[in-house]
Amino acid sequence: MAEPVMQLRNRLSYLTYLALLVTFAVVIHTVEAALPLPMPVPGVRLGLANIITLLTLVIFGLRSGLFVVILRTVLGSLFVGGLFGFGFWLSMTAGVTSCLVMALVLILKRKEIVSMISVSVTGAAVHNMTQLTIASLIIGNMDLLRGYMPLLLLFSVPTGIFTGMAAHYLEGITGKILTQAGGRKEG
């Protein structure tokens, strides 16, 4: 097959996989927002859509990871009914910041210094810290940071562990599928 045709086929495969990842992330985001989970701390969520973000970062790289986070936040907020509201901005800033930090920590994972779970727990902690910081700045109450930060950091450990384990499992499955299809692309 000619080189331009192969490049087009690879590009279409990549875009198809990316569209599927965005779809999964939006569905998870929307379902999680609709479920009334009994959590002891207001605002705590499992962060299941971050499984897809982490998986995207590992397989396709930072640019694709950011694309998934941004589209997930915009579309998820549109479906839940909070587009451009308070929650939207908390989710967007925390999602983008967490994605950037996880991309940096993934460098250590590639050198086998840390595990996928470490990357995920770090992402969960950064996500929670960013949301809380932005919320405190918006409402002008820094006591919120002192009161909630320890609790949110504590909750980021089990949620990050679960998300990291799920992403690690899905990475193996997805990597095999993409390798067989010739669609794996870094960057």
Backbone bond lengths (Angstrom), bond angles and torsions (degrees), N, CA, C in turn:
res aa  C-N    CA-C-N  psi(-1)  N-CA   C-N-CA  omega(-1)  CA-C   N-CA-C  phi
1 M - - - 1.440 - - 1.521 108.74 -
2 A 1.314 117.81 142.79 1.458 122.52 -178.10 1.528 110.20 -66.15
3 E 1.337 115.47 150.08 1.477 121.78 -177.38 1.530 112.93 -56.44
4 P 1.348 121.73 -47.67 1.474 120.32 179.70 1.533 112.61 -60.52
5 V 1.319 117.20 -35.90 1.466 120.13 178.85 1.529 109.98 -67.15
6 M 1.329 117.95 -40.51 1.464 121.46 177.86 1.530 110.69 -65.04
7 Q 1.345 116.54 -40.94 1.460 119.77 178.37 1.525 110.65 -63.12
8 L 1.329 116.54 -41.28 1.460 120.87 178.23 1.525 110.41 -64.33
9 R 1.317 116.82 -44.03 1.466 120.98 179.15 1.531 110.19 -61.56
10 N 1.353 116.83 -44.24 1.466 120.14 177.91 1.525 111.10 -64.01
11 R 1.312 117.56 -40.90 1.473 121.61 179.16 1.528 110.39 -64.68
12 L 1.311 117.41 -42.75 1.464 120.51 178.41 1.528 111.38 -66.06
13 S 1.315 117.55 -38.59 1.461 121.21 176.27 1.523 110.32 -62.71
14 Y 1.314 115.90 -46.37 1.461 121.07 179.22 1.528 110.73 -58.96
15 L 1.333 117.46 -48.37 1.466 121.35 -179.35 1.524 111.70 -64.24
16 T 1.322 116.35 -35.69 1.467 120.55 177.76 1.527 109.99 -65.58
17 Y 1.323 117.66 -47.19 1.462 120.72 178.42 1.526 111.20 -62.86
18 L 1.316 116.56 -40.95 1.456 120.33 179.22 1.530 111.03 -64.27
19 A 1.325 116.71 -40.73 1.471 120.65 177.18 1.530 110.95 -62.76
20 L 1.312 116.73 -39.05 1.470 120.16 176.95 1.524 110.85 -65.15
21 L 1.318 117.53 -42.38 1.461 120.75 179.43 1.529 111.01 -63.96
22 V 1.323 117.44 -41.67 1.470 120.97 176.70 1.529 109.80 -61.82
23 T 1.319 116.58 -43.92 1.462 120.96 179.46 1.526 111.22 -60.83
24 F 1.323 117.27 -47.02 1.463 120.67 178.39 1.528 110.47 -60.14
25 A 1.333 116.79 -43.97 1.464 120.83 -178.47 1.531 111.12 -64.02
26 V 1.325 117.20 -41.86 1.471 120.70 179.82 1.521 110.78 -65.75
27 V 1.316 116.73 -43.60 1.470 120.40 179.64 1.531 110.03 -62.71
28 I 1.316 117.26 -46.63 1.466 120.83 179.75 1.529 110.17 -62.32
29 H 1.329 116.81 -45.55 1.465 122.52 179.02 1.530 110.66 -57.58
30 T 1.323 116.38 -46.10 1.462 121.96 -177.37 1.525 111.61 -68.23
31 V 1.318 116.95 -44.95 1.466 120.95 179.66 1.526 110.16 -64.80
32 E 1.328 117.21 -44.18 1.463 119.96 -179.80 1.527 111.64 -62.83
33 A 1.336 117.01 -37.50 1.469 120.45 178.37 1.529 111.33 -67.57
34 A 1.329 116.57 -29.15 1.466 120.56 -178.35 1.525 113.03 -83.40
35 L 1.334 117.22 -19.82 1.463 120.25 -178.29 1.523 111.04 -83.58
36 P 1.316 116.46 124.92 1.469 118.73 176.95 1.538 110.46 -83.99
37 L 1.314 116.62 86.04 1.457 120.77 -178.92 1.528 109.71 -82.76
38 P 1.319 116.53 130.63 1.471 119.10 179.28 1.530 110.78 -75.41
39 M 1.312 116.22 102.82 1.461 121.43 179.01 1.526 108.56 -116.34
40 P 1.324 116.88 141.16 1.460 119.72 -177.96 1.531 114.45 -71.23
41 V 1.328 117.11 -15.31 1.457 121.35 -179.76 1.524 108.03 -119.44
42 P 1.350 117.96 124.32 1.462 120.35 179.46 1.532 111.59 -57.58
43 G 1.320 115.83 137.28 1.453 121.01 176.80 1.516 115.24 89.58
44 V 1.315 118.33 -8.90 1.465 120.81 -179.93 1.526 109.04 -75.89
45 R 1.309 115.29 130.88 1.462 122.30 174.91 1.516 107.93 -129.23
46 L 1.321 114.52 163.33 1.456 119.11 179.02 1.529 112.19 -71.57
47 G 1.313 118.10 -29.06 1.460 121.28 -179.95 1.514 113.21 72.89
48 L 1.321 115.87 38.03 1.466 120.48 -175.19 1.528 113.41 -64.71
49 A 1.323 117.30 -29.32 1.471 119.11 178.67 1.528 111.10 -65.44
50 N 1.323 116.70 -20.32 1.471 119.58 177.48 1.522 112.24 -68.36
51 I 1.322 117.42 -17.38 1.469 120.37 172.87 1.529 108.61 -58.77
52 I 1.316 115.38 -44.80 1.469 120.66 -178.09 1.529 110.42 -69.17
53 T 1.336 116.71 -39.53 1.466 119.62 177.69 1.522 110.63 -60.41
54 L 1.315 116.69 -48.10 1.465 120.99 -179.35 1.525 110.88 -63.63
55 L 1.308 116.61 -42.58 1.461 120.87 177.99 1.530 110.51 -60.71
56 T 1.318 116.98 -42.99 1.463 121.26 178.60 1.526 111.13 -63.42
57 L 1.324 116.17 -43.14 1.469 119.93 177.91 1.523 111.48 -58.63
58 V 1.319 116.19 -44.87 1.459 121.14 -176.97 1.527 111.17 -66.72
59 I 1.314 116.66 -43.00 1.463 120.30 -173.50 1.528 113.12 -84.95
60 F 1.331 116.80 -43.43 1.460 119.85 -172.06 1.524 115.09 -113.93
61 G 1.330 119.31 -12.19 1.450 121.03 176.38 1.518 114.98 100.99
62 L 1.328 114.42 -179.60 1.462 122.64 -172.49 1.524 113.20 -63.00
63 R 1.298 118.20 -48.43 1.461 120.13 -176.81 1.521 111.10 -58.17
64 S 1.308 117.03 -43.84 1.461 121.18 178.71 1.530 111.08 -68.51
65 G 1.332 116.57 -38.16 1.458 120.42 177.44 1.517 111.36 -61.02
66 L 1.325 116.64 -45.19 1.469 120.36 177.21 1.518 111.61 -63.42
67 F 1.327 116.56 -39.33 1.460 121.39 177.63 1.527 110.61 -58.72
68 V 1.332 116.53 -45.33 1.466 121.48 179.78 1.531 110.36 -64.63
69 V 1.327 117.75 -44.61 1.473 120.97 -179.72 1.528 110.64 -61.39
70 I 1.312 116.90 -47.09 1.461 120.42 -176.73 1.521 111.10 -66.34
71 L 1.332 117.24 -47.59 1.470 119.15 179.18 1.522 111.78 -65.48
72 R 1.330 117.26 -39.78 1.469 120.68 177.93 1.523 110.51 -59.87
73 T 1.311 116.62 -43.38 1.460 120.37 -178.43 1.527 111.33 -67.82
74 V 1.316 116.96 -45.98 1.467 120.26 -179.45 1.530 110.62 -64.95
75 L 1.334 117.03 -53.07 1.467 119.58 -177.46 1.528 111.94 -68.01
76 G 1.331 116.92 -41.44 1.460 120.19 178.25 1.514 111.58 -60.95
77 S 1.328 117.06 -43.19 1.465 120.86 178.19 1.524 111.37 -66.60
78 L 1.306 116.31 -35.55 1.465 120.48 176.75 1.530 110.52 -63.47
79 F 1.323 117.29 -44.25 1.467 121.43 -179.26 1.524 112.38 -70.94
80 V 1.333 117.03 -35.24 1.461 121.01 -178.44 1.530 110.59 -81.14
81 G 1.321 116.64 -22.97 1.462 120.10 176.52 1.515 114.08 101.29
82 G 1.310 118.08 19.67 1.459 119.69 -178.66 1.512 114.01 -122.09
83 L 1.324 117.24 30.08 1.466 119.94 -176.61 1.527 110.68 -61.22
84 F 1.304 116.61 126.12 1.460 126.77 179.65 1.529 113.49 65.56
85 G 1.328 117.23 16.35 1.459 121.54 174.55 1.524 110.50 -88.22
86 F 1.310 114.97 -175.05 1.466 122.55 -178.68 1.533 111.36 -55.10
87 G 1.323 116.62 -49.66 1.459 121.65 -179.19 1.516 112.85 -62.94
88 F 1.339 116.70 -35.72 1.459 121.07 178.60 1.528 110.63 -59.32
89 W 1.345 116.16 -48.32 1.461 119.65 -176.99 1.514 111.62 -68.80
90 L 1.323 116.96 -34.82 1.463 119.43 175.51 1.527 110.08 -63.70
91 S 1.326 115.68 -45.76 1.459 121.08 -178.65 1.529 111.67 -65.85
92 M 1.320 116.96 -42.48 1.471 120.78 -177.95 1.524 110.97 -65.87
93 T 1.333 117.17 -51.01 1.470 118.88 -177.48 1.527 111.25 -64.85
94 A 1.321 116.45 -41.79 1.470 119.96 -179.16 1.527 110.72 -69.23
95 G 1.331 117.41 -39.72 1.466 120.85 179.56 1.517 112.32 -63.97
96 V 1.327 116.41 -45.36 1.466 120.66 -179.63 1.529 110.48 -66.90
97 T 1.334 116.84 -45.40 1.466 120.45 179.63 1.527 111.12 -62.21
98 S 1.316 116.15 -45.31 1.469 121.02 178.71 1.528 111.05 -61.39
99 C 1.311 116.71 -42.02 1.463 121.30 179.52 1.530 110.59 -61.94
100 L 1.323 117.12 -43.93 1.463 121.10 179.35 1.535 111.20 -63.07
101 V 1.326 116.42 -43.05 1.465 120.10 -179.76 1.528 110.68 -67.77
102 M 1.339 117.16 -42.30 1.467 119.38 178.44 1.519 111.02 -62.38
103 A 1.339 117.19 -36.20 1.468 120.25 177.58 1.531 110.23 -62.51
104 L 1.320 117.07 -39.50 1.469 120.30 177.53 1.527 111.19 -66.56
105 V 1.335 116.88 -43.29 1.460 120.31 -178.82 1.533 110.51 -69.10
106 L 1.325 117.20 -28.54 1.468 120.29 177.45 1.524 111.84 -61.83
107 I 1.324 116.93 -25.16 1.471 119.63 175.84 1.524 108.85 -60.75
108 L 1.337 116.56 -41.18 1.467 120.57 177.59 1.526 111.47 -68.31
109 K 1.344 116.14 -34.44 1.461 119.39 178.66 1.525 110.19 -65.40
110 R 1.312 116.61 -40.55 1.469 120.28 -180.00 1.523 111.48 -64.55
111 K 1.339 115.61 -26.29 1.470 120.55 175.50 1.522 110.81 -89.99
112 E 1.328 116.17 7.27 1.460 124.85 178.73 1.528 112.77 58.97
113 I 1.344 115.76 35.00 1.458 121.57 176.52 1.528 109.74 -90.29
114 V 1.326 116.31 -36.45 1.465 121.43 178.53 1.527 109.24 -127.78
115 S 1.326 116.15 167.36 1.461 121.52 -179.79 1.529 110.41 -101.50
116 M 1.322 115.20 172.76 1.453 121.48 175.73 1.537 109.67 -60.81
117 I 1.315 116.42 -35.11 1.466 120.51 179.48 1.529 109.83 -65.17
118 S 1.317 117.77 -40.86 1.472 121.06 177.29 1.521 110.93 -61.69
119 V 1.314 116.61 -42.55 1.467 121.04 177.99 1.523 109.31 -60.72
120 S 1.319 116.91 -44.38 1.454 122.21 -177.47 1.524 112.36 -67.44
121 V 1.330 117.27 -44.70 1.474 120.30 179.02 1.531 109.75 -62.88
122 T 1.319 117.00 -40.75 1.467 120.61 176.90 1.526 110.08 -61.34
123 G 1.314 116.62 -44.93 1.464 120.64 178.27 1.518 112.28 -61.45
124 A 1.329 116.85 -42.35 1.465 120.93 179.14 1.528 110.90 -64.12
125 A 1.329 116.46 -42.94 1.469 120.55 179.74 1.534 110.66 -64.26
126 V 1.331 116.66 -44.65 1.466 120.78 179.65 1.531 110.03 -64.83
127 H 1.316 116.58 -40.26 1.465 120.72 178.20 1.529 110.26 -58.84
128 N 1.330 116.30 -49.23 1.465 120.64 -179.26 1.528 111.71 -64.45
129 M 1.336 116.96 -43.55 1.468 120.49 -179.44 1.525 110.85 -63.96
130 T 1.334 116.54 -40.57 1.463 120.08 -179.85 1.517 110.72 -66.17
131 Q 1.339 116.97 -46.97 1.468 119.34 179.56 1.519 111.11 -59.63
132 L 1.296 116.85 -44.67 1.462 120.58 -178.02 1.529 111.25 -66.75
133 T 1.307 117.31 -39.69 1.462 120.88 178.52 1.522 110.82 -64.54
134 I 1.316 117.22 -46.81 1.470 121.37 179.31 1.528 110.29 -62.88
135 A 1.339 117.47 -44.32 1.464 120.85 179.09 1.528 110.37 -61.17
136 S 1.334 117.14 -42.92 1.465 121.02 179.45 1.522 111.21 -62.89
137 L 1.334 117.02 -40.93 1.461 120.95 178.96 1.527 111.38 -66.83
138 I 1.326 116.61 -42.14 1.465 120.22 -177.98 1.524 111.34 -65.60
139 I 1.319 117.24 -45.08 1.470 118.82 -177.43 1.530 112.23 -88.09
140 G 1.328 117.01 -6.06 1.457 121.50 176.47 1.521 113.93 69.65
141 N 1.325 115.92 36.09 1.458 119.89 -179.27 1.530 109.23 -133.22
142 M 1.310 116.29 97.75 1.463 120.57 -178.52 1.529 112.42 -77.06
143 D 1.338 117.17 -11.87 1.472 119.88 174.75 1.525 110.44 -63.57
144 L 1.317 115.95 -26.13 1.459 121.50 177.11 1.533 110.50 -57.64
145 L 1.326 115.43 -39.88 1.474 120.10 178.65 1.523 111.12 -61.64
146 R 1.306 116.52 -49.13 1.470 120.22 -177.69 1.527 111.72 -65.13
147 G 1.312 116.88 -36.35 1.455 120.16 -176.85 1.516 114.93 -77.09
148 Y 1.335 115.80 -41.38 1.464 119.77 -173.54 1.527 115.09 -98.53
149 M 1.317 117.31 -25.32 1.469 119.36 -174.11 1.532 113.32 -54.66
150 P 1.338 119.22 -49.42 1.470 117.65 179.84 1.530 113.12 -60.21
151 L 1.329 116.36 -39.41 1.468 119.67 179.56 1.522 111.73 -66.75
152 L 1.336 116.64 -44.09 1.461 119.59 -179.37 1.524 111.76 -67.17
153 L 1.317 116.70 -36.71 1.468 119.03 176.30 1.524 110.44 -66.32
154 L 1.312 116.90 -37.97 1.457 120.80 177.01 1.527 110.87 -62.70
155 F 1.326 117.16 -44.29 1.465 120.70 -179.96 1.525 112.50 -71.21
156 S 1.333 117.40 -22.46 1.469 119.23 179.86 1.527 111.79 -69.64
157 V 1.318 117.53 -21.45 1.465 119.78 -179.42 1.530 111.58 -69.29
158 P 1.346 120.06 -56.96 1.472 117.39 -179.85 1.530 113.47 -66.42
159 T 1.346 117.25 -36.80 1.466 117.76 179.04 1.524 110.66 -68.49
160 G 1.343 117.00 -38.14 1.463 120.59 176.99 1.516 112.34 -66.23
161 I 1.334 116.49 -37.23 1.474 119.83 177.33 1.526 110.08 -63.56
162 F 1.323 116.76 -46.86 1.465 120.00 -179.76 1.527 110.81 -62.40
163 T 1.333 116.57 -46.68 1.462 120.99 -179.84 1.527 110.99 -61.80
164 G 1.324 116.71 -41.98 1.468 120.90 179.07 1.515 112.43 -64.82
165 M 1.346 116.23 -41.10 1.471 119.17 178.51 1.527 110.43 -64.99
166 A 1.329 116.53 -42.57 1.465 120.17 179.39 1.528 110.97 -64.41
167 A 1.341 116.97 -43.87 1.467 120.31 179.49 1.525 111.11 -64.58
168 H 1.332 116.87 -39.75 1.468 120.72 177.90 1.534 110.45 -61.20
169 Y 1.322 116.66 -45.95 1.465 121.36 178.94 1.527 110.50 -61.96
170 L 1.334 116.20 -47.08 1.465 120.09 -178.57 1.527 112.16 -68.40
171 E 1.338 117.26 -29.57 1.462 120.29 177.71 1.523 110.39 -60.73
172 G 1.322 116.74 -42.66 1.463 120.47 179.41 1.517 111.71 -62.84
173 I 1.315 116.14 -46.32 1.469 120.84 -179.86 1.525 110.74 -66.09
174 T 1.327 116.60 -49.21 1.462 121.27 -177.20 1.522 111.29 -66.00
175 G 1.334 116.39 -39.30 1.469 119.68 178.33 1.514 112.04 -59.02
176 K 1.341 116.68 -41.56 1.468 120.73 178.23 1.525 110.77 -64.17
177 I 1.322 116.34 -43.81 1.471 120.45 -179.48 1.525 110.38 -62.98
178 L 1.332 116.35 -46.82 1.463 119.88 -178.10 1.521 112.33 -67.62
179 T 1.323 116.57 -37.09 1.461 119.96 178.20 1.526 110.24 -63.90
180 Q 1.326 116.31 -43.36 1.462 120.43 178.69 1.514 111.37 -64.45
181 A 1.333 116.44 -35.83 1.469 120.72 -177.80 1.522 112.07 -86.17
182 G 1.336 116.54 -11.72 1.470 119.44 -179.54 1.506 112.37 76.06
183 G 1.352 117.53 23.35 1.453 119.93 -175.06 1.504 115.41 -105.35
184 R 1.319 119.39 -0.32 1.462 120.70 -177.79 1.525 109.67 -66.98
185 K 1.328 114.95 130.22 1.454 119.65 -177.73 1.510 108.99 -141.76
186 E 1.288 118.56 125.12 1.465 122.57 176.39 1.517 107.91 -94.23
187 G 1.338 116.34 143.37 1.464 120.41 173.94 1.411 113.99 115.63
